[in-house]
């Protein structure tokens, strides 16, 4: 057939209408090609038009699903025929049709002609009954009846194809799809669901309505993906969202808080998915506001509940543990809801972060106060110290059953870092943590080296190496000190002037938070021999360095025997852990007593307060505090109703008794803890002032000049370790003006200029 078309278009002698013949003088004549090309094109058009009229007439015998089936069957056959005819008339397409199109004549390629004829001669004749059948079938499906959705898909696909002006080039205008199908389909869907939504609301609650809408929209989305063109999915979805969700938006949002209270994750997920369809502003923004306020309130209530717990008042360790556990319980609960119900929505995630930052830093336990112990950063640092210090197994017992102690510790440290991320005063946490860390290392109280390294690694991930470099240097000092003491023991094995265990840690002053002692101390002769020998050893290879002995941080263990002790203590004695100051005082009583010794008591020496002060050279306040502790522990007796005064005389309690064979007398005193907290607060204030001034200088060096308000705002944004107060920034600006870094503009006093 293709050859026949070719011969018809190129023969030198061809028949004309009426039995005439035309023989051109030139076989390539354009007149010849134009005449016979149009004749062939017209005959094809007439033939297919008649065929379409016959198909349209036959379609009137069908209705409903039968009409859809007939339409689909004929469409498939016609599509195959159109492809074949287009191929047969390929020569006509490439020559005569192209010339006609170049001349501006209304001629299209054969494939497009075929589909135009289907549209104009068949579809336009049956469109009303056809679309009525499509919409009827869709309604039956929505009503829960069984129907063949593939019929709809095939018909709708044909609408898309019929809307194309050029099937070969692929230009998709979809006039038929948009005008005849999509618009009435969307309007019909809107009316259908308007009536259905009113019925469901009348029969049940808004909660039941929400579940119904969620399921119906899911079904509609699945069906739309199957039979609608992708370009119309959004328009169809928005129409359904408006009628099913938009009109009940306020009622749906009102259910959000009760769902949070009841922790109904499944319903929360449904509500989130529904309101998400309305967009950020109309749908999700109200949820984010409610979620933030609700979580903040829940956090405040959780902390308030444990703040009244008697256990929280017993010690800072208990207080910090209950505080952090309360914070974590709230965060983990709503982080789980965020993950499971809200698919980690970025906006809701930010709402959770804002809420956590608010209730973690300001709550019943952490009200704004001068006392740094009331700061969340200080409490968190105390909690971390509790986890990482020996003797706190109960604090680490909350891990998963069956997990190793190291795994549980890692998990709890990771939870602590979760709280750390929300702190507003990172610098307070760093200052507190460094002090606790130093005490653990010096006193060898770390529960494990792995635990300490894990915490440093976690801090490094969040805050960077600048924060953890100091901790790493402290670790290094301890390692070097261990090697050094081993060398000392080996080198003095035969020349040692003392007969007890002696451990020394040499620390770099710049890395450690320790201060020089504020009081003098005259060491007992036994201890002084060891100190002198180690000092001599140290200076042999490090003569350029000076050792500053920090006696206030040193400890000792001594075994004490009491004359009237009975039972195991009579032979074994009691082992006391004491500070160096306590050791110096107790060693004064380690003297022989009896005739000729200068002591009146047969049970041991009796010393006055002034004698003890003169012998130890300690400050009187320190001596009085230590003697009061000894009297309270019944280790000593005084002649003033066992109370320590500067007028009292003191002797060992020869009849001392205790159920414990090991007794710790070196525990930190509350007065020392408060003093340390105040010292730390002053140090933090100094560091903050320096940080603010440095930030201002950096900003002004880059900008050269700035108005007052812009400089304040830029400084706040530049500092990450803490939230600087505006008053502190103003004071720093004044200091920089006084020191010549800045100046005020002569004409505009609100404008600052940088002085190079």
C-alpha positions, 0 to 999 in steps of 0.5 A: 500500500505504501508503494501504491501511494508512492506510485500514485503521487509520482506516476507520469500518467494518472487518471483525473476525475471524469476519466481524463488523464494528465501527462506532465511534461516534467515528471518532477512538476510541482503542479502534478504533485500538488494536484494528486497529493491533495486528491489523496489527502481529501479522499483519506479524510472523507473515508475516515470521516464516514468510518467515524460516523458509522462508529458514532452511530453504533455507540448509541446502542450502548450506555454506562460501563458498556459504552466505556468498554466500547469506546476503549475497544474502538480507541485501541483499534483506531490507534493501531490503524492510525499508526499504520496509515501514518506509515503508509502515507509517509511519502505524502507526509514528507513531501506534499504535506510539508510543502503545503504547511510551508505555504501556510495551508491548513494541512496537518500530518496524517497521524494528527489528521486521524486523531482530529477526525476521531475528536470531531466526528466521534468524540464530539458526538458522544461526549455527553453520554461518555462523560456521564458514564465516566462520572457515574462509574467514579461515583459508584467507586466512591460509594464503595461499589465494585467497578472497573477503574481501568475503564476510566483510565483508558478513556481519560488517557484518550482525552489527553491524546485528543487534546494534542494538536500535533501527535508526532511532535508531542505538543500537549495542549490537552484542550479536550482533557481540560475543558470536557473532563477535568473541570466538570470532574473537579466540580462534581468531586467538590459537590460530592464531598461537600455533601458527604462531609456534611453527612459525616459531621452530622453523624459523628464527632470531628475526630471521626470526621478526621479519620474519614477524611484521611482515608478518603483523601488517601483513596482519592490520591491513589486513584488520581495517580492512576487515571489523572494526568500528572499536570492536574494532580495538584489542582484536583488535590487542592480542590479536595483539600479546600472542601474537606479540610479547609472548611473544618480547619479551625475544628481540626486544629482545636483537636491538636492539643487534646491529642498531645495530652493523650499522646495519640500518635496515630491521630496526631499523624493523621492530623499532621498529614491533613493540615500539611495539605493546606500548606505552611501558613494555613496548615502547619504554622498553627500546629507549630505554635501550639506544639512549642507552647505545649512542650514548653509547658510540659517541660516546666511542669516536669521540672516543677514536679521533681523540684519539690521532691525531698530527694532533690534537696539532699545533695547537688548530685540528686538534684542534678540527676532528677533535673536531667531525667525530667528534661530527658523524659519530656524531650524523648516523649515529644521527639518520639512524637515528632519522629513517629507522627510528624515525620521529623517535620523541619518546622515542628522540629524547630518548635521542639528545639525552641520549647526545650531551650526555653524550659531547660534554661528557665524553670522551677529549678533554674530561676534567674539568680546570682547562685550559679548552682541554680543554672541549668548548665551547672546542674548538667555539669554536675550530672555528668560528673555524677555519671563519670565519677566512681561511687555513683553506680545508682546514677548509671543504673538506668540503662537498658537491661542486658547492656554492658555498663560501658554501653549504658554509660555511653547512652547516658552521656549521649542523653546528657549531650542532648540537653547540652545542645539546648543550653543558653550558657555554654560557658558556664557548663564548660567552666563547671565541667572543667573543674569536675573533670580536674577533680576526677583526674587528680583524685583518680575517681573517673569511672573509666578512661573510655567514659571520659574520652567518650564525653570529650568526643561528644562535646567535640562534635557539638562545640568543636575542638576549641572547647575540648583542647583544654580537656585533652591537655589535662588528660595528657598531663595525667599520663605524663605524671604517671610516667614521671612518678614511675621513674621517680620510684625506680630511681629512688628504690634504694635511696628513698627517705620515706616508707609509705606510698607517695603519688605526685601529679605535675600539672600545667598551670595554663590548662588546669583550673586550680589556684595557688593555696591561700594559706601557708602550711608547715608540712609534717616532717615525714611528708616533707622528706618525700616532697624534698626528694621528689623536688630534687628528682624533678629538677634534675631534667627540668631545672627551668620549671618551678613546682608550686605545691597545691596542698588544698587539693591533696589527700592522704590515707592514714591508719589510726589506732585508738588506745581504748579501741576494741574488736577488729579496730584494736588490731587493724586500726581505722583507715582515714582519708584526709586532706593535707591540712587535716593530715598536718593537724592529726600528725601533731597528735602522733606523739608519745605521751606519759611522764617526761613528754610534756603532755598531761594526758595519758591517752595522748597529747593535749594541744591548744588551738594556738599550739596547733596554728603555730605548728601547722602555720595554717590560717586560723579559720581553716584550723577551726573548721578542721577541728570542728569537723574532727569533734563532730566526727568524734575523732577528737574531744575538746574541753568545751563541750566537744565544740571547737573554739579558739579557747579550747584544748584538744585531744584524740578520742581514745575510745573512738568507735565506728561501724566503718573501718574506712572513713572519709573526712576529706569531703568538700564542705558546703562553705568551700563549694559556695566559695568555689561557685562564686569564684567560678561565677566571677571568672565566667563574668571576666571571660564574658567581658573579654569575649564581648569586647573581642567580638565588638573589635572584630565587627568594627574592624570589618565594618569600620563604623556602625550605629549603636543598635546595629552594633548591639545586634551584630554582637549578640549574633556573633557570640555563640557561647552565651547570650550577652546582655545589652547592658554588658555590651554597652559597658564593653563599648565604653571600655573600648572607647576608654582604651582607644579602640573605638570613638563616637562620631562628633556629629552623630553620637549614636555612631561608633567608629573603629580606630586602627 
